Amino acid sequence: MGIVWSARSRGLRGEGFIRTVAGPVVAVAVLTGCGPSVVDESTDVATVVVGAGDDAASELLARIYAGALAGSGTRTELRTGLGGRADYLAALDAAEVTLVPDYTGRLLRYFAPAATDTDAEDVFEALARSLPDDMAITDYAAAQDRSVLFVSDATAARLGTTELAGIVGRCGELTVTVTGGFEENDGLRDMAERGCVPGRVETDDAPGPAAGGGVAALTTASAAARDATGVALQDAPDRAPGSGPEAGTGTEPPVFTAQNVVPVFRKHVLGERQLEALSLVAGELTTADLAEMLDRIGGGEDSTVVAQAWLTEHV
């Protein structure tokens, strides 16, 4: 069962947008199907327009959500090439598209730049409170593109730990090489907020952990992470959904902000069957799935074929 979260339901209002964009529209085949009822005020819309930004992950996720919606019997159109986050959220705000996929943490920092939540549930709930009045979100997937640090085996042995919390007091000894995705995730800010400020920071979209204290700062679904050698430093786990807030448990939240895949859509537009279709994606899509599909696309496969193969197997 899907639950819709929005600014209205959580009592806060975010800022709106005024920019508009244009992009190609692709029709998605309509299949028949149905799902269990979902409690929501929305009603089925005649056509759902799913938008995507310029990058491969955005288009892939849009194709997956569009395919799942089509499988619910919804007439669906896909609109790609909408630009960056500000552009496709502007298109959503202007009702040029109905839904766009994104990551929870990046959306939260977009709408609420001062937010400090890192746990997956906390980020999701904070995002719901931060959305503009005309937008809503529903279930997030386990799949995410979260920040992660890799070190060489020799560096892990020298530091005496494979846990992220264990290096906090020694960050000044480290040279950290960051990727663009890590920067987009505000990974260095997350580290600094725990008192971890690297001695040196370099930039490279294909780094490898070097001997002598080198650290590769990557994201979990990236090609760099798939090809990384060495040891991934373990962050604190997210709390289980519905388990209550971190306060008072004695457990530190993760250092790095959750970046779970989530659909953001126009409020009061999607009905029960559409919300159930989105929840099916949330229940099936994993980080390993996302990384593997992006690897195939990076290797030259068409995103339409890759997305359809996943949908055939999982939805």
N, C-alpha and C positions, 0 to 999 in steps of 0.2 A: 504494500500500500504506500503510495506516495503522499508526502506532506508538503504543502507549499509554505515556504518562508518568504516574508516580504517585509519592507519597511513598515507598512501599515500594521501587520500582525505583531511586530516587535516594538512599535511605538516611536520609531525615529525616522527622520527624513534625511536623505542625502541630496547632493546637488544634481541638477538636470544638465542636459546638453543642448546645444543649438546648431552644431555642425551637421551637414548632410554629406552623403557620399553616394557613389554609383558603382555598380559592379555587375558582372554577368549573372544571369539567372538560368538555372538548369532544372528542368522538371525531373522529379523522382517518381518512378513507377509506383502505383497504388496497389497494395495487396489487401486482402481481407483479414480480419482478426479482431479480437476483443480481449479485454482484461477485466479483473475484478474491480468493483467500484471503489472510488477514491473520494473522500470527503473534501469538497472544494466548492467555492462559489462560482468558479469559472464554467463556461459553456464551450462546447466544441466549436472551433473556428473552421470555416470552409477550406482554407488553404493556409498551411503553416510555412512561412518562409524562413529557412535556416540560413544564417549568415556565417561567413568565415573570414578571418583575416588573411594576410598574405603568406604566412608561414605554413610549412607542411603539416605541423601538428594541428593547427587550427582547422585546416581544410579536412584532414583525416577525421577529426572528432565531429566536425559538422556533417560529414558524410555518414558517420555512424549514427548520430542522432536522427538525421533525416531518414535514413533507412529504417530505423526502429519505428519512427512515426509512420512511415509509409506502411510498414508491416501491421500497424494497428488499424489500417483502413483510412488513414488520413491523407488527403491530397497534400503533397509536400513539394516545395521548390527549394533549390539550393542556390545561394548567391555567394560567390567566392570573390576573392581579391578586394576585400573591403578596407585593406590597409592595416594599421596598427590598432592597439586596444582603444585608444581615444576615438578612432574612426568607426570601428564596428559597434562600439557602445553608443556613439552618436546616431548611427543608423537604427539601432534598437530603440533609442529614446524617441526618434522621429517616426517610429512605426514603419520604417522601410523594411525591416525584418522583424520576425516574431521571436526568434531565439538565436542565441550565439553560445558556443561552448567556451569555457575558459578554465582557469585554475583558481581555487578559493583564495589562496594567499595573495596572489598578484591582484586579484579583484579587490580584496580587502585593503591593500596598501594604496590602490587607486582611489577608492572611495573614502578611505579613512587613513591618510598617510601616517598619522601618529600612532596607529594601532600597534600593540606589542604582543598580541596573541600569537602563539605558535602551535599549540595542540590542535589536532584536526577538528574536533568538535567545537572548541572555543573559537577557532577561526571561522568555521561555518556559521556559528551563531552570531558572531560579531559582524560578519558580512551581511547576514540577513537584516541586522539592525541598521546597517550603513547604506543599504540600497536606496535609490530614488523611489518615490512613491509609486511610480508606474512600472516597477520591475519586481521580479520575484525569482526565487531559486527553489529547487527541490533536491532530492537525495544526491549526495556526491558519491563518486566512485572510489574504490580503493586505489585505482590508478592515479599516480601523481608524478610530478616532475620536481621533486623536492631537492634542496641543496644537500650535497654530501661531500665529505673530504676523504681523499685517498692519500695514503702515505706508503712509502716503500717498506718492505719487510724490515730492512735495517733501521729505518727511522722509528718504526713501531717498537722494535726491540730497544732502541736507545731511550725512547720516551717511557718505556715500561707499561704501555697501555694500548688497547685498541678501542677505547671508549672516548667519545668526543669530550665528555666532561673531564676526563683525565688529563687533557692537554691544556686546559684553560690557564693554568699558572705558568705555562712555558711557551705561550704563543709568540712572545717576543723573540724566541730563538728561531722561529720558522719563517721560511719564504713561501708564501702562498701564491700560486698561479691560478687565476680565476678565468672562467669562461664567461661568454656573454649571458648565458642562461643563469649562471650563478649571480651575476650582477643584477639581472632583471628580478631575481628572487630577493634582492637585498640581503644576500648571504653575509657580506661583511658587516652590515648593520646588526644582523642577528648575533654574530659572534661578538661584536663590540658590546652589545647589551648584556652579555654574560662576562664581560671583562677580558675577552680574548682579542687582542689587537696584534696582528702579525708584525714581525720585525720588518718585513718587506712584502710588497704586493706587486705581482706582475700579471700581465694579461696574455692569454693564449687560448684559442678555441680548441686546441688539441694537445693539452699538456699531459705530461706523465710525471708521476712522483719521482723526484730526483734524489740521489744519495746526498747526505749532508744536510738533511732538514727540509727538503722540498716537500710541498703539499699541493696536490691537485684539487682545486675547488670546482666541482662539477654539479650536474643535476641528474637525478636518477634515471630519467628516460632518454638521456642524450646519447649520441654516438660515442662521445668521449668516455662516458661511464661504462658503456658496453665494452669498450676496448681497453679500459683501464687495467693496469697491473698493480700489484701491491695489496694493501689492506684498506677496506672502507671503515673509517672510524664510526662506531655505533653510537647513534643518538638515543636519547631517552624515548621510550615508546609513547605513542598517543594513548590517551585513556579510551576505554571501550565506549561506544555510543550508549548514552543513557546512564553512564556510571556516576554522573555528578561531577562538579567542578574539581579542579586540582587543589583548591585552597583547603588546608587542613589535613591533607592526606600524607604530607611529608614527602611526596614525590615531586621532583622537579619536572616541569614540562620540557618538551624537546627544545634544543637550541634553535634549530632551523624551522621556519614557518611552514606549516602544511601547505601543499600545493595540489590538492585533489581536483580531479576533473569534475566540473559541475556545469549544468546548463543554467543560463540566466535568460529570462524571457519576460515578455510583457504580461503584466498582471491581468487576471480576469479574461484571458484569451484562450488558454488551453483548458480542455475538458478532461473528464475522467480517463478516457481511453488514451489520450495523449500523455497525461501524467504517468499512467501505468507504463507506457512505452519507455518513457525517460527512466523510470525506476528499474526497468529490466536492464538497461545499459549500466546503471549504477551498480546493480547486483552482480554483474558479470565482468566488467572491464578491470583488468589488473595492470599494475605497473609493468610487469613482464610482457603482457599483451601489447601495451602501448609502445614499449621500447622495441619489441620485435617488429611491429608494423612500421614504425618510423625507420628502422634499419632497412626494411625491404624497400620503402619509398626512396630512401637515400641511395639505395643500390640501383634505382631506375625503374622500379615497378610503379604502375599507375595507382594512385590513391583510391580510385573507384574500385579497382579489382581487389585491393588489399582490404578496404572497408567491407566490401560485400562478402569476402571470404570469412571475415570475423563475424559478421551478422549471421551468415548461414550456420555457423557453428554454435553461436551463443544466444541468439535472440529468436 
